[in-house]
Amino acid sequence: MMKKYILLFGLTVIGFSAMAQNEGHFTNFMNNYLPLNPAYAGAREVPSFTALYRNQWMGFEGAPVSQVLSFNSPLLNKRVGFGMSIMHRTAGISNSWTGGMAYSYDLKVSKELGVRIGMHGLVRYLGMDFGDPSVVLRHQNDPATASAMDMNQY
């Protein structure tokens, strides 16, 4: 029994300490459903375009800037939905592009009640510009940054 508690505690600590790339932040989730919830594709039963722009910390060099362009629509009938989205984000020397396609289907539970499920496929590019003059290297002889800087010279 104690092993289960130790394992649960260990997995919880690992989960809280895990780090990954930071997603773009938009304050108006109500206008940005599709990139975060693929089941939303076609849910409005009309074709919809969304374009969002966010410039965080205006006036600071290298501040995060995010853009999203998305489209979703019913596909063959009102129960099937299709959507596409393109996101671009820059923050400091990092630059990321994400393109995605979503498919959704409305499962009818009764005449009035349905549950919409969705799938989302993504393609992501993440780049770093180590050739930026504002980059300060802490370890001058780090081979990882040296080779990245050499690649940016071409």
Buried (B, 14 or more C-beta within 10 A) or exposed (E): EEEEEEEEEEEEEEEEEEEEEEEBEBEEEEEBBBBEBBBBBBBEEEEBEBEBEBEEEEEEEBEBBBBBBBBBBBBEEEBBBBBBBBBBBBBBBBBBEBBBBBBBBBEEEEEEEBEBEBEBEEEEEEEBBBEEEEBEEEEEEEEEBBEBBEEEEE
